[in-house]
Amino acid sequence: MKAEAKAEKEKAELEQEAAIEKRREERKRAEEGTESGRPQETDSVQISEAAKAALKNNTPVEAPESIDSEPVTYTPAGEIAAAPVETEPTVSFTA
C-alpha cells in the first residue's frame, strides 16, 4: 500500500510539473507573438486606402439645432396623449 501511495504521489507530481511546463511554454509563445510594449489583450485593425481617402474627403457633420419642445406621451394605442397639467404640490399638516 505504501508503494502504491508513493507511486500515485510521484505520478501526481509529474503531472503537475508537466502542466506547469506547458503553461510556461504557452506564455513564452504568447509573449513572442506580441509586439513589445503593446498590451496582449488588444485587437489590431487595418484601414484600407479607400477608407482612408473617404475619411479625408469627409466633411464634418454640423450638430442639429436643439429643439425646445415639451416631452410627448403616447397611449398604448400609439396616439399622442394630452400633456399632463402640472400643478403646484400641496402640503398640509395637521396636528
WOFEN-V690331 format. One record per run of one state. SS is the DSSP state (2 for helix, 1 for strand, 0 for the rest). FROM is the first residue (numbers start at 1). LEN is the number of residues. If there is no record, write none. Layout:
SS&FROM&LEN + SS&FROM&LEN
//
This chain:
0&1&1 + 2&2&32 + 0&34&15 + 2&49&9 + 0&58&15 + 1&73&2 + 0&75&5 + 1&80&2 + 0&82&14
//
